[in-house]
Amino acid sequence: MQLLYGASANWAFYEQLDEARRLQGRALDALGFGPRETPSRAIWREPGLTLKAYGERSRPGPAILMVPAPIKRAYIWDLAPGASVVEQCLASGARAYLAHWEEPQASFGLEDYGERLILACADAIRAETGNSNIFLFGHSLGGLLAAIFAALHPERVRGLVAVAAPLHFDFARQTGALGPVMAELSRSGVLEAVTGNLPGSLLSAASFMASPETFGRDRLLDWLRAWQDYEALRNCLRVERWALDELPLARRLVSDIANRLYAEDAFLGGTLKVGVRTAAARQVVAPLLIVADETCPIVPPQAILPFAEAAGAADKRLLWYEGDAGVAIRHVGILIGANARRRIWPEILRWMQERCGQ
């Protein structure tokens, strides 16, 4: 992709594009289309991370740590009343916590996102609740990070919910449209040519080139479907505002994804080195619930089902998401869509409550 071959020479352009997109997002805020988040408390901060807690400190119930993808801002999990996983978790009686990824250090890699930072969250939750093990809910790349943590720390995980999460990788399109993008990132020399973070708009542009249907045509069609539904249209605008909120990507994390996951499929193959230890799918022994989307080109079933087979959990369940109108980008529809709210999340939360009694 010429976009990537010329990226290192045009770094300033992409950084300026990041800021321009953020300015557009703030304009949508001024028009009333920004996120309407649930009141929260920050219970842990460190470079690259703010852990937010919801509800009273003395609230009973199982503890859920929601792990977003470290690509955009975490508030897609809590976009607005009626389009919020946080809201649904609180309504179920759970104690809800959300990892808000902040601007990272360029040296942050899988060891940081897949273990160190999630462990810091788990420790902070234990300090507040007394719960030594938690439920992990991860979406997209966040689901992969949660699965890696579950493999390395099975004693800290009460259950794992991986939602539209890529867990099996290759450079071809078989396991998702981003495979060729990662192949070019690995081969182009871009990741070796820079020392700082990658501008978020670089990945946004590359994603559009990889799947113009998902990030272009289908987006427009969803707008047309939502046109007669005022609340669905507002949610579309809120998703567009979220998509403009570019978060820089840690150079080492992108390198690890391209060279250790896509090139080697090391997690599924059982050879993924995380610090001095090895993480493998077979080490994921906590109760496992996987949510997949049969028609998603970004994370198709082929990127998920081999992991479901290889995971060591004796207790496994698979749910299928059938899509929503009024979500702009289908890949995030499972977090904010009306159909997901009616059918998927009640099942997930019921599954969690059942495991609390075991």
C-alpha positions as CSV (number, residue, x, y, z in Angstrom):
1,M,0.0,0.0,0.0
2,Q,1.5,3.3,-1.1
3,L,-0.1,4.9,1.9
4,L,2.2,3.0,4.2
5,Y,5.3,3.2,2.1
6,G,5.2,7.0,2.2
7,A,4.0,7.2,5.8
8,S,7.3,7.8,7.5
9,A,8.0,10.7,5.1
10,N,4.6,12.3,5.9
11,W,4.5,11.8,9.6
12,A,3.8,15.4,10.3
13,F,0.8,15.3,7.9
14,Y,-0.8,12.4,9.8
15,E,-0.1,14.1,13.2
16,Q,-1.8,17.3,11.9
17,L,-4.6,15.1,10.6
18,D,-5.1,13.7,14.0
19,E,-5.5,17.2,15.5
20,A,-7.8,18.2,12.7
21,R,-10.0,15.2,13.3
22,R,-10.1,15.9,17.0
23,L,-11.2,19.5,16.2
24,Q,-14.0,18.1,14.1
25,G,-15.0,15.9,17.0
26,R,-15.1,18.9,19.3
27,A,-17.4,20.6,16.8
28,L,-19.8,17.7,17.1
29,D,-19.6,18.0,20.9
30,A,-20.7,21.7,20.5
31,L,-23.7,20.5,18.5
32,G,-24.7,18.0,21.2
33,F,-23.4,14.8,19.6
34,G,-20.6,14.1,22.1
35,P,-20.7,11.2,24.5
36,R,-23.0,11.3,27.5
37,E,-21.0,9.1,29.9
38,T,-22.1,7.6,33.2
39,P,-20.7,9.4,36.3
40,S,-17.4,7.7,37.4
41,R,-14.5,7.7,39.7
42,A,-10.8,7.4,38.7
43,I,-9.4,4.7,41.1
44,W,-6.0,4.2,39.4
45,R,-3.8,6.3,37.1
46,E,-0.5,5.7,35.5
47,P,1.1,6.6,32.2
48,G,-1.1,5.2,29.5
49,L,-4.1,4.3,31.7
50,T,-6.9,5.6,33.8
51,L,-9.1,3.0,35.5
52,K,-12.7,4.3,36.0
53,A,-15.1,2.8,38.5
54,Y,-18.9,3.3,38.4
55,G,-21.4,3.2,41.2
56,E,-20.8,3.3,45.0
57,R,-17.7,1.9,46.5
58,S,-19.8,-0.3,48.8
59,R,-21.9,-1.7,45.9
60,P,-22.1,-5.5,46.1
61,G,-22.0,-7.9,43.1
62,P,-19.4,-9.4,40.8
63,A,-16.6,-7.2,39.5
64,I,-16.3,-6.6,35.7
65,L,-13.3,-5.1,34.1
66,M,-14.1,-3.9,30.6
67,V,-11.0,-3.9,28.3
68,P,-11.4,-1.7,25.1
69,A,-9.1,-1.8,22.1
70,P,-6.2,0.7,22.6
71,I,-7.0,2.3,19.3
72,K,-9.7,4.8,20.0
73,R,-11.2,6.2,23.2
74,A,-12.8,3.9,25.7
75,Y,-16.1,5.8,25.9
76,I,-17.6,3.7,23.0
77,W,-18.4,1.3,25.9
78,D,-20.4,4.2,27.6
79,L,-21.6,6.3,24.7
80,A,-24.9,7.5,26.0
81,P,-27.9,6.3,28.1
82,G,-29.5,3.5,26.2
83,A,-26.3,2.9,24.2
84,S,-24.0,1.9,27.1
85,V,-22.5,-1.4,28.2
86,V,-21.5,0.3,31.5
87,E,-25.2,1.1,32.1
88,Q,-26.3,-2.5,31.4
89,C,-23.6,-3.9,33.7
90,L,-24.7,-1.6,36.5
91,A,-28.4,-2.5,35.9
92,S,-27.4,-6.2,36.3
93,G,-26.1,-5.6,39.8
94,A,-22.4,-5.9,38.9
95,R,-19.5,-3.6,39.9
96,A,-18.3,-2.0,36.7
97,Y,-14.8,-0.8,35.8
98,L,-13.5,0.5,32.5
99,A,-9.9,0.7,31.4
100,H,-9.4,4.1,29.7
101,W,-6.3,3.9,27.6
102,E,-4.5,7.2,27.4
103,E,-1.7,8.4,25.2
104,P,1.0,5.6,25.5
105,Q,4.7,5.5,25.6
106,A,6.1,4.3,22.3
107,S,7.8,1.4,24.1
108,F,4.5,-0.1,25.3
109,G,3.9,-3.5,23.8
110,L,1.9,-6.6,24.4
111,E,3.7,-7.1,27.7
112,D,2.3,-3.8,28.9
113,Y,-1.3,-4.0,27.4
114,G,-1.7,-7.7,27.8
115,E,-0.4,-8.1,31.3
116,R,1.1,-5.2,33.3
117,L,-1.6,-2.6,32.8
118,I,-4.5,-5.1,33.2
119,L,-2.8,-6.5,36.3
120,A,-2.7,-3.0,37.7
121,C,-6.4,-2.7,37.1
122,A,-7.1,-6.0,38.7
123,D,-5.1,-5.0,41.8
124,A,-6.9,-1.7,42.1
125,I,-10.3,-3.5,41.8
126,R,-9.2,-6.0,44.5
127,A,-8.1,-3.1,46.8
128,E,-11.6,-1.5,46.4
129,T,-13.8,-4.7,46.4
130,G,-11.8,-7.4,48.0
131,N,-12.4,-9.6,44.9
132,S,-9.2,-11.3,44.0
133,N,-10.6,-12.5,40.7
134,I,-12.8,-10.6,38.2
135,F,-14.8,-11.0,35.0
136,L,-13.0,-9.7,31.9
137,F,-15.1,-8.3,29.1
138,G,-13.0,-7.3,26.0
139,H,-14.0,-6.0,22.6
140,S,-12.0,-6.2,19.4
141,L,-8.2,-6.0,20.2
142,G,-9.2,-5.5,23.8
143,G,-10.6,-9.0,23.8
144,L,-7.3,-10.4,22.6
145,L,-5.5,-8.5,25.4
146,A,-8.0,-9.8,28.0
147,A,-7.4,-13.4,26.6
148,I,-3.6,-13.0,27.0
149,F,-4.1,-11.9,30.5
150,A,-6.4,-14.8,31.2
151,A,-3.8,-17.2,29.9
152,L,-1.1,-15.7,32.1
153,H,-3.2,-15.2,35.3
154,P,-5.9,-17.8,35.4
155,E,-6.2,-17.4,39.2
156,R,-7.3,-13.8,38.7
157,V,-10.0,-14.4,36.1
158,R,-13.5,-15.6,37.1
159,G,-14.7,-15.5,33.5
160,L,-13.7,-14.2,30.1
161,V,-16.1,-12.6,27.5
162,A,-14.4,-11.9,24.2
163,V,-16.6,-9.8,22.0
164,A,-15.7,-9.6,18.2
165,A,-12.1,-10.2,19.2
166,P,-9.4,-11.3,16.8
167,L,-7.7,-14.3,18.3
168,H,-6.3,-16.1,15.2
169,F,-4.2,-14.2,12.7
170,D,-2.6,-14.3,9.2
171,F,-1.4,-11.8,6.7
172,A,-4.1,-12.8,4.1
173,R,-7.7,-11.7,4.3
174,Q,-8.8,-15.1,5.6
175,T,-8.8,-13.9,9.2
176,G,-9.8,-10.3,8.6
177,A,-9.4,-7.4,6.2
178,L,-6.6,-5.8,8.3
179,G,-4.2,-8.7,7.5
180,P,-2.8,-7.1,4.4
181,V,-2.4,-3.8,6.3
182,M,-0.4,-5.6,8.9
183,A,1.7,-7.3,6.3
184,E,2.6,-4.0,4.7
185,L,3.4,-2.5,8.1
186,S,5.7,-5.4,8.8
187,R,7.4,-5.3,5.4
188,S,7.5,-1.6,4.6
189,G,10.0,-0.5,7.3
190,V,7.6,2.1,8.7
191,L,7.8,0.7,12.2
192,E,11.6,0.8,12.2
193,A,11.8,4.2,10.7
194,V,10.1,6.0,13.6
195,T,10.8,6.1,17.3
196,G,7.6,7.7,18.6
197,N,3.9,6.8,18.5
198,L,2.0,6.2,15.3
199,P,-0.7,8.8,14.5
200,G,-4.1,7.2,14.9
201,S,-5.3,8.6,11.5
202,L,-2.7,6.5,9.8
203,L,-4.4,3.3,10.9
204,S,-7.8,4.9,10.2
205,A,-6.8,5.6,6.6
206,A,-5.2,2.2,6.2
207,S,-8.4,0.5,7.6
208,F,-10.5,2.4,5.0
209,M,-8.2,1.2,2.2
210,A,-8.4,-2.4,3.6
211,S,-12.2,-2.4,3.8
212,P,-13.8,0.5,2.1
213,E,-17.2,-1.3,2.3
214,T,-17.0,-1.4,6.1
215,F,-15.7,2.1,6.7
216,G,-17.3,3.8,3.7
217,R,-20.3,2.2,1.8
218,D,-21.8,0.4,4.8
219,R,-21.4,3.5,6.9
220,L,-23.4,5.5,4.4
221,L,-26.1,2.8,4.1
222,D,-26.5,2.7,7.9
223,W,-27.0,6.4,7.9
224,L,-29.8,6.0,5.3
225,R,-31.4,3.2,7.4
226,A,-31.3,5.4,10.5
227,W,-32.6,8.6,8.8
228,Q,-36.2,8.1,10.1
229,D,-35.2,7.2,13.6
230,Y,-34.0,10.2,15.5
231,E,-32.3,8.3,18.4
232,A,-30.6,6.0,15.9
233,L,-29.4,9.0,14.0
234,R,-28.0,10.6,17.1
235,N,-26.1,7.4,17.9
236,C,-24.7,7.4,14.4
237,L,-23.4,10.9,15.0
238,R,-22.0,10.0,18.3
239,V,-20.1,7.1,16.8
240,E,-18.7,9.4,14.1
241,R,-17.6,11.8,16.9
242,W,-15.9,8.8,18.6
243,A,-14.2,7.8,15.4
244,L,-12.7,11.3,15.1
245,D,-11.2,11.1,18.5
246,E,-7.8,9.7,17.4
247,L,-5.6,8.1,20.0
248,P,-1.9,7.7,19.1
249,L,-0.8,4.0,18.9
250,A,2.3,2.7,20.7
251,R,4.8,1.9,18.0
252,R,6.0,-1.3,19.8
253,L,2.4,-2.6,20.2
254,V,1.7,-2.2,16.5
255,S,5.0,-4.0,15.8
256,D,4.1,-6.8,18.2
257,I,0.7,-7.2,16.5
258,A,2.2,-7.3,13.0
259,N,5.3,-9.4,13.7
260,R,4.3,-11.6,16.6
261,L,0.6,-12.2,16.0
262,Y,-0.1,-11.7,12.3
263,A,3.2,-13.1,11.1
264,E,3.5,-16.0,13.6
265,D,0.0,-16.5,15.1
266,A,1.9,-17.0,18.3
267,F,-0.9,-16.9,20.8
268,L,-2.9,-19.6,19.1
269,G,0.3,-21.5,18.4
270,G,1.4,-21.4,22.0
271,T,4.7,-19.6,21.4
272,L,3.8,-16.0,22.4
273,K,6.5,-14.7,24.7
274,V,5.1,-12.1,27.2
275,G,8.1,-11.1,29.3
276,V,9.7,-14.3,30.6
277,R,6.6,-16.4,30.2
278,T,4.7,-17.9,27.3
279,A,1.0,-17.3,26.7
280,A,-1.1,-19.9,24.8
281,A,-4.7,-20.3,24.0
282,R,-4.8,-23.6,25.8
283,Q,-3.9,-21.8,29.1
284,V,-7.3,-19.9,29.0
285,V,-9.1,-22.1,31.4
286,A,-11.6,-19.7,32.9
287,P,-15.3,-19.9,31.8
288,L,-15.3,-18.5,28.3
289,L,-18.0,-16.7,26.3
290,I,-17.3,-15.6,22.8
291,V,-19.4,-13.3,20.7
292,A,-18.9,-13.4,16.9
293,D,-20.4,-11.7,13.9
294,E,-20.8,-14.0,10.9
295,T,-20.7,-11.1,8.3
296,C,-18.0,-8.9,9.8
297,P,-15.0,-8.5,7.5
298,I,-12.8,-7.0,10.2
299,V,-13.0,-9.9,12.6
300,P,-14.8,-12.7,10.7
301,P,-15.6,-16.1,12.3
302,Q,-12.3,-17.5,10.9
303,A,-10.4,-15.2,13.3
304,I,-12.3,-16.4,16.3
305,L,-13.5,-20.0,16.0
306,P,-10.0,-21.7,16.0
307,F,-9.3,-20.0,19.3
308,A,-12.6,-21.2,20.7
309,E,-11.6,-24.8,19.8
310,A,-8.0,-24.4,21.2
311,A,-8.9,-22.7,24.5
312,G,-8.4,-24.9,27.5
313,A,-11.7,-23.8,29.2
314,A,-14.1,-26.7,29.9
315,D,-17.0,-24.2,30.1
316,K,-17.4,-22.5,26.7
317,R,-20.2,-20.7,25.0
318,L,-20.6,-19.0,21.6
319,L,-23.1,-16.2,20.8
320,W,-23.8,-14.8,17.3
321,Y,-24.4,-11.1,16.8
322,E,-26.8,-10.3,13.9
323,G,-26.2,-6.6,13.5
324,D,-28.0,-3.4,14.1
325,A,-29.1,-0.3,12.2
326,G,-28.0,3.1,13.5
327,V,-24.5,2.2,14.7
328,A,-22.5,3.7,11.7
329,I,-19.7,1.0,12.1
330,R,-21.0,-2.5,12.5
331,H,-17.9,-3.6,14.4
332,V,-18.9,-1.4,17.3
333,G,-22.6,-2.1,16.9
334,I,-22.3,-4.9,19.5
335,L,-21.5,-2.2,22.1
336,I,-24.2,0.3,21.3
337,G,-26.8,-1.2,19.1
338,A,-30.5,-1.8,20.1
339,N,-30.4,-5.4,18.9
340,A,-27.3,-6.1,20.9
341,R,-28.8,-4.4,23.9
342,R,-32.0,-6.5,23.7
343,R,-30.4,-9.9,22.8
344,I,-26.7,-10.1,23.4
345,W,-25.9,-8.3,26.6
346,P,-28.7,-9.8,28.6
347,E,-27.4,-13.2,27.6
348,I,-23.8,-12.2,28.6
349,L,-24.8,-10.8,31.9
350,R,-27.1,-13.9,32.7
351,W,-24.1,-16.1,31.8
352,M,-22.0,-14.1,34.2
353,Q,-24.5,-14.4,37.1
354,E,-24.8,-18.1,36.5
355,R,-21.0,-18.5,37.0
356,C,-21.2,-16.4,40.2
357,G,-23.2,-19.2,41.7
358,Q,-20.7,-21.9,40.8
